[in-house]
Amino acid sequence: MMLSLLTILLEVVGVAKMGAGIGAGVGAIGAGLGIGKIGSSAMEAIARQPEAVGDIRANMILAAALVEGAAFFAIVTCFLILVM
């Protein structure tokens, strides 16, 4: 009885580690797609209105930093799942 319980717990830990790795990957991919979309939209906006380049650039950097923060949070959370 005790051996089978230990085996089940080890399997659950393995699945949790696999899920944490997948979660970190999805978080990084999502951030990459988000920053790509931000950059694409900013370049299109600059092409349409070149005189607003300073404002567009500042807003683009702020939005990219927020996306990176969310990705960092996802990766740290997955890392904590791995460690605990």
Protein Blocks (a to p, Z undefined) as FASTA:
>chain_A
ZZmmmmmmmmmmmmmmmmmmmmmmmmmmmmmmmmmmmmmmmmmmmmmmmmlmmmmmmmmm
mmmmmmmmmmmmmmmmmmmmmmZZ
